[in-house]
C-alpha cells in the first residue's frame, strides 16, 4: 500500500471521529500509543511491538490529516538522505 493510500484509508475509517475529538485530544491518544510502544520495546515483545508500531503510525497519520498535511509530501525531507549532512548513511556527529 502506498503512503497516500494508507492516509486515505485512515481518513475514511477514523477522520470523522477524530475531527470531533479535536487535534489536542487526538494528540493525547497518540502520545498514549507511543507510551505503549515504549513498553513493548523495553520488554522486547515483538508481537506487541508490531501492534504498537501500527497504532502509532495510524495515529500519526490521523494527526497529519487533522492538520491538513499529506504524509506523502513530508517524506521528501528524507529522500536524499540525512537532511543535515545529506549522507546515506548519515555521517553527522552525535551530540
trRosetta pair geometry for C-beta under 8 A, 3 or more apart (Angstrom, degrees):
i j d omega theta_ij theta_ji phi_ij phi_ji
1 5 4.9 -129 -173 90 88 124
1 6 5.2 104 130 -61 123 90
1 9 7.6 -25 -169 -7 145 144
2 5 4.4 93 58 5 82 107
2 6 7.1 -149 92 -8 42 85
2 72 7.7 23 154 -99 100 117
3 6 5.8 -56 -152 34 31 110
3 7 6.5 28 153 -17 65 105
3 71 5.4 -129 168 103 114 106
3 72 4.7 150 94 -86 118 75
3 75 6.8 -135 -78 -15 173 139
4 7 5.7 -51 -146 36 35 111
4 8 6.4 38 153 -19 65 105
4 70 6.8 6 -111 -171 94 108
4 71 7.4 -174 -84 63 52 85
4 72 4.4 -5 -61 -48 95 136
5 8 5.7 -55 -149 37 31 112
5 9 6.4 34 151 -21 64 105
6 9 5.6 -53 -149 35 33 114
6 10 6.4 31 154 -17 66 104
6 61 6.5 -111 126 -108 97 161
6 71 7.9 -49 78 64 103 142
7 10 5.8 -53 -148 38 32 110
7 11 6.3 36 152 -21 65 106
7 61 5.0 -150 -110 -164 74 117
7 64 6.9 -66 -130 86 122 126
7 65 6.3 162 -173 -68 98 108
7 70 6.8 136 106 -148 169 64
7 71 5.2 176 -70 22 134 114
7 72 7.2 -109 6 -25 140 89
8 11 5.5 -53 -147 36 32 114
8 12 6.3 31 155 -19 66 105
9 12 5.8 -54 -146 37 29 109
9 13 6.2 21 157 -13 64 113
10 13 5.8 -62 -144 43 28 108
10 14 5.8 -34 178 33 67 111
10 15 7.4 96 125 -49 67 87
10 58 5.6 177 -117 -151 124 77
10 61 4.6 97 51 106 166 128
10 62 5.8 -121 157 -66 123 75
10 65 6.9 -167 101 -20 108 145
11 14 7.2 -86 -125 57 15 69
11 15 4.2 17 -157 -38 63 132
11 62 7.9 159 -82 -111 55 63
11 65 5.1 -177 -89 -138 100 155
12 15 7.2 24 -41 10 15 108
14 17 5.5 -69 -163 50 62 108
14 18 5.2 54 145 -23 94 114
14 58 7.6 91 6 169 154 107
14 62 5.7 -50 102 -104 130 124
15 18 5.6 -62 -137 44 30 109
15 19 5.8 35 163 -25 69 106
15 62 7.0 -170 -91 -136 62 83
15 65 5.7 -90 -106 131 112 142
15 66 7.5 180 -141 -70 82 74
16 19 6.0 -53 -146 32 24 110
16 20 6.7 23 154 -17 59 105
17 20 5.8 -58 -155 35 31 111
17 21 6.5 29 150 -18 66 107
18 21 5.5 -53 -149 36 36 113
18 26 5.0 59 -161 -103 95 136
18 62 5.0 -143 -123 -173 167 121
18 65 7.6 78 88 81 143 115
18 66 6.0 -110 132 -67 115 121
19 22 7.5 42 -180 -74 32 34
19 66 6.4 179 -91 -115 67 94
21 25 4.6 -122 164 88 94 123
21 26 5.3 115 99 -59 121 85
21 29 7.7 10 150 -15 155 134
22 25 5.0 76 67 21 92 102
22 26 6.5 -161 92 -9 42 94
23 26 5.7 -62 -143 40 26 111
23 27 6.2 31 157 -24 64 105
23 63 7.2 87 -148 -140 81 75
23 66 5.1 166 -95 138 85 134
23 67 6.9 89 -122 -69 128 80
24 27 5.6 -50 -149 32 31 114
24 28 6.8 36 150 -21 61 99
25 28 5.4 -45 -154 29 39 115
25 29 6.9 42 147 -18 64 98
26 29 5.6 -48 -155 32 39 114
26 30 6.5 45 145 -22 65 102
26 59 7.3 177 172 -160 86 90
26 62 6.1 -129 -177 125 131 118
26 63 6.1 172 122 -88 116 76
26 66 6.1 138 61 -21 160 165
27 30 5.3 -49 -150 33 37 118
27 31 6.5 36 153 -18 67 101
27 63 6.2 80 -88 -112 74 123
28 31 5.8 -52 -148 35 33 108
28 32 6.6 39 150 -22 63 102
29 32 5.6 -53 -153 32 34 115
29 33 6.6 34 150 -18 65 103
29 59 6.0 -151 111 -132 96 132
30 33 5.7 -57 -155 35 33 111
30 34 6.6 34 148 -20 66 103
30 56 7.3 83 -161 -140 75 62
30 59 4.0 170 -104 145 80 128
30 60 6.6 109 -141 -69 124 54
30 62 7.7 -159 -74 65 110 108
30 63 5.9 4 -63 -47 153 130
31 34 5.3 -46 -148 33 39 116
31 35 6.6 46 150 -22 64 99
32 35 5.5 -51 -156 32 34 115
32 36 6.7 35 147 -18 65 102
33 36 5.5 -49 -149 35 38 113
33 37 6.5 41 150 -19 66 101
33 52 6.6 165 -178 -157 79 79
33 55 4.5 -146 -149 128 127 112
33 56 5.0 176 129 -81 115 64
33 59 5.2 157 28 6 153 151
34 37 5.5 -50 -150 35 35 114
34 38 6.4 43 148 -25 64 101
34 56 5.8 88 -82 -115 64 116
35 38 5.4 -48 -150 30 34 117
35 39 6.7 37 151 -19 63 100
36 39 5.6 -48 -152 32 35 113
36 40 6.6 35 150 -17 64 104
36 48 7.8 -124 163 174 90 106
36 52 4.9 -157 114 -120 96 122
36 55 7.0 -4 76 76 133 147
37 40 5.6 -55 -149 38 35 111
37 41 6.2 35 153 -19 67 106
37 49 7.1 72 -148 -134 74 59
37 52 3.8 170 -88 145 71 125
37 53 6.4 102 -123 -68 121 51
37 55 7.5 -159 -57 65 101 104
37 56 5.3 -2 -43 -43 146 134
38 41 5.8 -56 -148 37 29 111
38 42 6.2 31 154 -21 65 109
39 42 5.7 -55 -146 36 29 113
39 43 6.2 14 159 -5 65 112
39 48 7.6 -67 101 142 89 141
39 52 7.9 177 56 -88 84 163
40 43 6.0 -64 -143 48 27 101
40 45 4.9 -96 -151 62 74 100
40 48 3.7 -153 -120 114 116 108
40 49 4.5 172 141 -72 124 59
40 51 7.6 -175 -94 57 159 89
40 52 4.8 -178 10 14 148 145
41 44 7.2 22 -177 -76 33 44
41 49 6.3 92 -74 -105 62 106
43 48 7.2 22 73 55 123 143
45 48 4.0 28 109 28 119 116
45 49 6.2 164 89 -24 62 84
46 49 5.4 -51 -144 31 31 117
46 50 6.6 35 157 -22 63 99
47 50 5.9 -49 -155 28 32 112
47 51 6.9 27 150 -13 62 105
48 51 5.6 -56 -151 39 38 111
48 52 5.9 27 156 -13 72 112
49 52 6.0 -64 -141 44 27 103
49 53 6.0 31 160 -22 67 106
50 53 6.1 -52 -143 33 24 109
50 54 6.6 24 156 -16 59 108
51 54 5.9 -63 -158 37 29 111
51 55 6.4 26 150 -18 66 108
52 55 5.4 -48 -142 36 38 113
52 56 6.2 40 157 -20 68 102
53 56 5.9 -54 -146 37 29 110
53 57 6.3 31 154 -19 63 108
54 57 5.8 -57 -149 37 29 112
54 58 6.3 28 155 -19 65 107
55 58 5.8 -56 -147 36 30 110
55 59 6.3 23 158 -12 66 108
56 59 6.0 -60 -146 42 28 106
56 60 6.1 33 154 -23 65 109
57 60 5.6 -55 -146 35 29 114
57 61 6.5 27 156 -17 64 105
58 61 5.9 -56 -151 36 30 109
58 62 6.5 33 150 -21 63 105
59 62 5.4 -49 -148 34 36 116
59 63 6.5 40 153 -21 66 101
60 63 5.8 -51 -152 33 32 112
60 64 6.6 33 149 -19 63 104
60 71 7.9 84 126 -101 96 132
61 64 5.5 -50 -149 35 36 114
61 65 6.4 37 152 -19 66 104
61 71 5.9 -51 -117 -37 83 145
62 65 5.7 -55 -148 37 32 111
62 66 6.3 32 154 -18 66 106
63 66 5.8 -54 -146 38 31 111
63 67 6.3 20 156 -11 64 113
64 67 5.8 -70 -150 45 28 106
64 69 4.3 -92 -164 78 83 101
64 70 7.3 115 155 -100 119 8
64 71 5.2 63 132 -61 171 90
64 74 7.3 -97 -129 -22 136 145
65 68 7.7 47 -176 -67 30 23
65 69 7.5 -95 -63 55 23 63
69 73 7.3 -127 -175 62 74 113
69 74 6.5 48 165 -55 116 119
70 73 4.6 75 81 4 97 108
70 74 7.4 -174 95 -17 52 85
71 74 5.3 -52 -150 26 45 116
71 75 7.1 48 159 -29 70 95
72 75 6.8 -53 -163 18 30 108
73 76 6.3 -27 -178 -6 49 115
74 77 6.5 -25 172 2 58 112
75 78 5.9 -64 -170 46 64 98
75 79 6.2 80 135 -51 84 96
76 79 5.5 -42 -141 6 39 120
77 83 5.4 -21 174 -80 86 132
78 81 7.4 -108 -170 106 58 6
78 82 7.8 -2 -134 -103 76 24
78 83 6.5 -67 -86 -45 58 95
80 83 8.0 89 66 -95 93 54
80 86 6.1 -34 131 -142 103 85
81 85 7.5 -77 130 87 117 72
81 86 5.0 76 77 -178 124 42
81 87 5.4 -168 167 83 137 20
81 88 4.0 -114 -108 -47 109 90
81 90 7.2 159 173 -77 91 66
82 85 4.8 18 87 48 132 82
82 86 6.1 -84 66 -32 77 10
82 87 5.1 4 22 51 119 71
82 88 7.3 -177 -10 -67 78 56
82 89 7.9 57 -35 167 114 43
82 90 3.9 102 -68 -106 138 94
82 91 7.6 -150 22 22 152 57
82 92 6.2 -160 171 -20 156 112
83 86 7.7 24 -143 -75 13 55
84 90 7.6 53 54 -145 101 108
84 92 5.3 41 88 -81 133 134
85 90 6.0 114 47 -153 122 69
85 91 5.2 -140 141 56 159 79
85 92 4.8 -159 -23 -59 127 81
87 90 5.2 121 79 -123 105 27
87 91 4.3 89 -15 3 175 93
87 92 7.5 -168 34 -25 124 69
